[in-house]
Amino acid sequence: MRKQKVRKQGDIVFIEWIDSINNPGWNYKHECTVEVAYCQTVGFFVGETEDAICTALSRNCQEGVSPFADLINIPKCSVKNIRNL
């Protein structure tokens, strides 16, 4: 088994992952497709659990204020690749 990289809060990461696609409203049979969205996210690593990885779009370096903004939690089952930048 491959050794998992240890990341620390604030590291900049690049994540390639798969997301679901929603086709709202009524669709004719010929309009129905089975597909997924291939996504890429670059952000500040906030943390992770057994199930998800959390990144932030912005980081505040000022003492005494909330350090991260615009969080996204990506399910690990959707992640295809992750690396530090």
Phi and psi in degrees as GROMACS dihedral restraints (atoms count N, CA, C in turn):
[ dihedral_restraints ]
;  ai    aj    ak    al  type     phi  dphi    fc
    3     4     5     6     1   -71.9    20    10
    4     5     6     7     1   137.3    20    10
    6     7     8     9     1   -71.1    20    10
    7     8     9    10     1   130.1    20    10
    9    10    11    12     1   -79.6    20    10
   10    11    12    13     1   135.6    20    10
   12    13    14    15     1   -71.4    20    10
   13    14    15    16     1   136.4    20    10
   15    16    17    18     1   -87.0    20    10
   16    17    18    19     1   124.4    20    10
   18    19    20    21     1  -110.9    20    10
   19    20    21    22     1   147.8    20    10
   21    22    23    24     1  -114.0    20    10
   22    23    24    25     1   153.2    20    10
   24    25    26    27     1   -56.2    20    10
   25    26    27    28     1   130.8    20    10
   27    28    29    30     1   100.9    20    10
   28    29    30    31     1   -15.8    20    10
   30    31    32    33     1   -58.7    20    10
   31    32    33    34     1   146.2    20    10
   33    34    35    36     1   -92.0    20    10
   34    35    36    37     1   126.1    20    10
   36    37    38    39     1  -122.9    20    10
   37    38    39    40     1   153.3    20    10
   39    40    41    42     1  -117.5    20    10
   40    41    42    43     1   121.5    20    10
   42    43    44    45     1  -121.0    20    10
   43    44    45    46     1   129.9    20    10
   45    46    47    48     1  -106.5    20    10
   46    47    48    49     1   128.1    20    10
   48    49    50    51     1  -151.5    20    10
   49    50    51    52     1   166.3    20    10
   51    52    53    54     1  -111.5    20    10
   52    53    54    55     1   136.9    20    10
   54    55    56    57     1  -125.4    20    10
   55    56    57    58     1   163.8    20    10
   57    58    59    60     1   -80.8    20    10
   58    59    60    61     1   160.1    20    10
   60    61    62    63     1  -121.1    20    10
   61    62    63    64     1   136.7    20    10
   63    64    65    66     1  -111.0    20    10
   64    65    66    67     1   129.3    20    10
   66    67    68    69     1  -110.5    20    10
   67    68    69    70     1    93.5    20    10
   69    70    71    72     1   -69.3    20    10
   70    71    72    73     1   156.2    20    10
   72    73    74    75     1    79.9    20    10
   73    74    75    76     1  -173.3    20    10
   75    76    77    78     1   -81.0    20    10
   76    77    78    79     1   142.4    20    10
   78    79    80    81     1  -131.4    20    10
   79    80    81    82     1   138.1    20    10
   81    82    83    84     1   -71.8    20    10
   82    83    84    85     1   157.7    20    10
   84    85    86    87     1   -51.9    20    10
   85    86    87    88     1   -42.9    20    10
   87    88    89    90     1   -71.1    20    10
   88    89    90    91     1   -13.9    20    10
   90    91    92    93     1   -91.5    20    10
   91    92    93    94     1   -12.9    20    10
   93    94    95    96     1   -78.3    20    10
   94    95    96    97     1   124.5    20    10
   96    97    98    99     1  -126.5    20    10
   97    98    99   100     1   154.2    20    10
   99   100   101   102     1  -112.9    20    10
  100   101   102   103     1   106.7    20    10
  102   103   104   105     1  -155.4    20    10
  103   104   105   106     1   167.8    20    10
  105   106   107   108     1  -128.4    20    10
  106   107   108   109     1   166.4    20    10
  108   109   110   111     1  -101.3    20    10
  109   110   111   112     1   129.1    20    10
  111   112   113   114     1   -92.6    20    10
  112   113   114   115     1   119.2    20    10
  114   115   116   117     1  -118.0    20    10
  115   116   117   118     1   154.6    20    10
  117   118   119   120     1  -131.6    20    10
  118   119   120   121     1   133.5    20    10
  120   121   122   123     1  -128.3    20    10
  121   122   123   124     1   133.9    20    10
  123   124   125   126     1  -118.7    20    10
  124   125   126   127     1   128.5    20    10
  126   127   128   129     1  -166.4    20    10
  127   128   129   130     1   178.8    20    10
  129   130   131   132     1   -83.9    20    10
  130   131   132   133     1   127.2    20    10
  132   133   134   135     1   -68.3    20    10
  133   134   135   136     1   124.6    20    10
  135   136   137   138     1  -101.0    20    10
  136   137   138   139     1   -44.7    20    10
  138   139   140   141     1   172.2    20    10
  139   140   141   142     1   178.9    20    10
  141   142   143   144     1  -153.1    20    10
  142   143   144   145     1   156.2    20    10
  144   145   146   147     1  -120.8    20    10
  145   146   147   148     1  -173.3    20    10
  147   148   149   150     1   -63.6    20    10
  148   149   150   151     1   -26.5    20    10
  150   151   152   153     1  -104.7    20    10
  151   152   153   154     1   -22.2    20    10
  153   154   155   156     1  -148.0    20    10
  154   155   156   157     1   158.2    20    10
  156   157   158   159     1  -117.6    20    10
  157   158   159   160     1   133.1    20    10
  159   160   161   162     1  -111.8    20    10
  160   161   162   163     1   128.7    20    10
  162   163   164   165     1  -125.8    20    10
  163   164   165   166     1   163.5    20    10
  165   166   167   168     1  -126.8    20    10
  166   167   168   169     1   145.7    20    10
  168   169   170   171     1   -74.7    20    10
  169   170   171   172     1   -35.5    20    10
  171   172   173   174     1  -131.3    20    10
  172   173   174   175     1   153.8    20    10
  174   175   176   177     1  -132.9    20    10
  175   176   177   178     1   134.8    20    10
  177   178   179   180     1  -100.8    20    10
  178   179   180   181     1   127.1    20    10
  180   181   182   183     1   -94.8    20    10
  181   182   183   184     1     0.2    20    10
  183   184   185   186     1   -79.4    20    10
  184   185   186   187     1   136.1    20    10
  186   187   188   189     1   -66.6    20    10
  187   188   189   190     1   143.8    20    10
  189   190   191   192     1    81.6    20    10
  190   191   192   193     1     8.0    20    10
  192   193   194   195     1  -121.9    20    10
  193   194   195   196     1   165.9    20    10
  195   196   197   198     1   -59.4    20    10
  196   197   198   199     1   125.5    20    10
  198   199   200   201     1   -77.3    20    10
  199   200   201   202     1   -22.7    20    10
  201   202   203   204     1  -129.7    20    10
  202   203   204   205     1   149.1    20    10
  204   205   206   207     1  -133.7    20    10
  205   206   207   208     1   155.1    20    10
  207   208   209   210     1    56.5    20    10
  208   209   210   211     1    66.2    20    10
  210   211   212   213     1   -79.5    20    10
  211   212   213   214     1   146.8    20    10
  213   214   215   216     1  -132.0    20    10
  214   215   216   217     1   131.3    20    10
  216   217   218   219     1  -107.1    20    10
  217   218   219   220     1   117.1    20    10
  219   220   221   222     1  -106.9    20    10
  220   221   222   223     1   124.1    20    10
  222   223   224   225     1   -61.4    20    10
  223   224   225   226     1   134.3    20    10
  225   226   227   228     1   -62.2    20    10
  226   227   228   229     1   -28.4    20    10
  228   229   230   231     1   -66.4    20    10
  229   230   231   232     1   -16.3    20    10
  231   232   233   234     1   -94.6    20    10
  232   233   234   235     1   -12.9    20    10
  234   235   236   237     1   -79.7    20    10
  235   236   237   238     1   126.9    20    10
  237   238   239   240     1   -98.1    20    10
  238   239   240   241     1   -31.8    20    10
  240   241   242   243     1  -158.7    20    10
  241   242   243   244     1   144.8    20    10
  243   244   245   246     1  -145.4    20    10
  244   245   246   247     1   137.5    20    10
  246   247   248   249     1  -150.1    20    10
  247   248   249   250     1   153.0    20    10
  249   250   251   252     1   -77.4    20    10
  250   251   252   253     1   144.4    20    10
